[in-house]
Structure formats: C-alpha cells, structure tokens
Amino acid sequence: MHKAHDGAAPSLAAKMRRGDLFSEKCPSREILKHVTSRWGVLVLVALRDGTHRFSELRRKVGGVSERMLAQTLQWLEADGLVLRQSYPVVPPHVEYSLTALGQEAAEKVEVLADWIEGNLPQLMSAQLVAKPRQ
C-alpha cells in the first residue's frame, strides 16, 4: 500500500491520481498492457525516430501483422501516446507520431529494450539452463 509522507494512508483522490497497478480494477493496467506489449514497445521505440506512415512502421517493426499493428496504434492513440494525422487526399495519407506523453513512454521502454539487448547473452544462457528436460 502507498503511504503518504506523514505516515497516513493516501486519500482516494491521491490513489486515483497515482494509480494502483496491483489492484485488478485499476485502469492503469490496461495502459501498462498496451505500452509493454511486444508490439507496443517496438512501435513506441520506432516512432522515436519521428513521424512514420503505416507501411513504413510495418517494415520497420519486422514480423508484425497489419492487423496487430493497426490494433496497437489504435490502443496507443486512445491512451494519448500516439498522434494519428490523416490527410484528405486520394489515396488516403495517414501519419503516426508520438505525443509528448508518448515520447516520455518511448524513452522509458527504450531503456528496457536496450537493457535486454545489452544482456542478451546472459539471458539466453539462463534460458538454456532453465529449459525442462525431455
């Protein structure tokens, strides 16, 4: 449980502002799911380079299906992390970029992604040791 600085339990309003990830009903869990999903992390990091069209993102984020990329972008847009800019031209032209909140989130998940890549040999060794014997 979170404690206020004076030792008293935080008010309901303070809890709602901060969120409570350990509570199954906390709305921050859905956002955490979107941001930390495999595709969410990769899309956020990819958009740190700047604005991209859908097809550019799909090429950059290898292995993502069109459907999963569209869904991930919709989630991140609804969470206020990605900005979708549609231009009224034929054929349709849509661009995606990070909002200020999205930039902050992308910086955070990029640190985690960099840590994973930097420790990949040790992580892979641990996986080999942990594999169940057949």
CORVENKA-V198177 format. One record per residue. N is the residue number from 1. RES is the residue in three letters. PSI is psi in radians with two decimals (999 if undefined). Layout:
n:N res:RES psi:PSI
n:N res:RES psi:PSI
This chain:
n:1 res:MET psi:2.47
n:2 res:HIS psi:2.48
n:3 res:LYS psi:2.47
n:4 res:ALA psi:2.87
n:5 res:HIS psi:-0.53
n:6 res:ASP psi:0.12
n:7 res:GLY psi:-0.20
n:8 res:ALA psi:2.69
n:9 res:ALA psi:2.51
n:10 res:PRO psi:2.67
n:11 res:SER psi:2.87
n:12 res:LEU psi:-0.74
n:13 res:ALA psi:-0.73
n:14 res:ALA psi:-0.71
n:15 res:LYS psi:-0.72
n:16 res:MET psi:-0.65
n:17 res:ARG psi:-0.75
n:18 res:ARG psi:-0.61
n:19 res:GLY psi:2.87
n:20 res:ASP psi:1.49
n:21 res:LEU psi:-0.44
n:22 res:PHE psi:-0.18
n:23 res:SER psi:2.23
n:24 res:GLU psi:-0.35
n:25 res:LYS psi:0.05
n:26 res:CYS psi:2.22
n:27 res:PRO psi:-0.32
n:28 res:SER psi:-0.39
n:29 res:ARG psi:-0.70
n:30 res:GLU psi:-0.74
n:31 res:ILE psi:-0.73
n:32 res:LEU psi:-0.73
n:33 res:LYS psi:-0.76
n:34 res:HIS psi:-0.79
n:35 res:VAL psi:-0.67
n:36 res:THR psi:0.06
n:37 res:SER psi:2.76
n:38 res:ARG psi:-0.86
n:39 res:TRP psi:-0.58
n:40 res:GLY psi:-0.82
n:41 res:VAL psi:-0.85
n:42 res:LEU psi:-0.68
n:43 res:VAL psi:-0.79
n:44 res:LEU psi:-0.79
n:45 res:VAL psi:-0.70
n:46 res:ALA psi:-0.67
n:47 res:LEU psi:-0.16
n:48 res:ARG psi:-0.44
n:49 res:ASP psi:-0.26
n:50 res:GLY psi:-2.91
n:51 res:THR psi:2.43
n:52 res:HIS psi:2.59
n:53 res:ARG psi:2.86
n:54 res:PHE psi:-0.85
n:55 res:SER psi:-0.61
n:56 res:GLU psi:-0.76
n:57 res:LEU psi:-0.73
n:58 res:ARG psi:-0.71
n:59 res:ARG psi:-0.70
n:60 res:LYS psi:-0.69
n:61 res:VAL psi:1.39
n:62 res:GLY psi:2.37
n:63 res:GLY psi:-0.18
n:64 res:VAL psi:2.37
n:65 res:SER psi:2.80
n:66 res:GLU psi:-0.76
n:67 res:ARG psi:-0.81
n:68 res:MET psi:-0.65
n:69 res:LEU psi:-0.78
n:70 res:ALA psi:-0.77
n:71 res:GLN psi:-0.76
n:72 res:THR psi:-0.77
n:73 res:LEU psi:-0.68
n:74 res:GLN psi:-0.77
n:75 res:TRP psi:-0.87
n:76 res:LEU psi:-0.57
n:77 res:GLU psi:-0.79
n:78 res:ALA psi:-0.53
n:79 res:ASP psi:-0.07
n:80 res:GLY psi:0.31
n:81 res:LEU psi:-0.47
n:82 res:VAL psi:2.43
n:83 res:LEU psi:2.22
n:84 res:ARG psi:2.07
n:85 res:GLN psi:2.04
n:86 res:SER psi:2.32
n:87 res:TYR psi:2.31
n:88 res:PRO psi:1.24
n:89 res:VAL psi:2.92
n:90 res:VAL psi:2.16
n:91 res:PRO psi:2.84
n:92 res:PRO psi:2.50
n:93 res:HIS psi:2.04
n:94 res:VAL psi:2.36
n:95 res:GLU psi:2.61
n:96 res:TYR psi:2.42
n:97 res:SER psi:2.97
n:98 res:LEU psi:2.48
n:99 res:THR psi:3.11
n:100 res:ALA psi:-0.73
n:101 res:LEU psi:-0.69
n:102 res:GLY psi:-0.66
n:103 res:GLN psi:-0.77
n:104 res:GLU psi:-0.82
n:105 res:ALA psi:-0.73
n:106 res:ALA psi:-0.68
n:107 res:GLU psi:-0.72
n:108 res:LYS psi:-0.84
n:109 res:VAL psi:-0.45
n:110 res:GLU psi:-0.60
n:111 res:VAL psi:-0.77
n:112 res:LEU psi:-0.79
n:113 res:ALA psi:-0.73
n:114 res:ASP psi:-0.69
n:115 res:TRP psi:-0.76
n:116 res:ILE psi:-0.84
n:117 res:GLU psi:-0.67
n:118 res:GLY psi:-0.45
n:119 res:ASN psi:0.26
n:120 res:LEU psi:-0.76
n:121 res:PRO psi:-0.77
n:122 res:GLN psi:-0.69
n:123 res:LEU psi:-0.74
n:124 res:MET psi:-0.68
n:125 res:SER psi:-0.74
n:126 res:ALA psi:-0.65
n:127 res:GLN psi:-0.71
n:128 res:LEU psi:-0.73
n:129 res:VAL psi:-0.65
n:130 res:ALA psi:-0.19
n:131 res:LYS psi:2.36
n:132 res:PRO psi:2.55
n:133 res:ARG psi:2.47
n:134 res:GLN psi:999
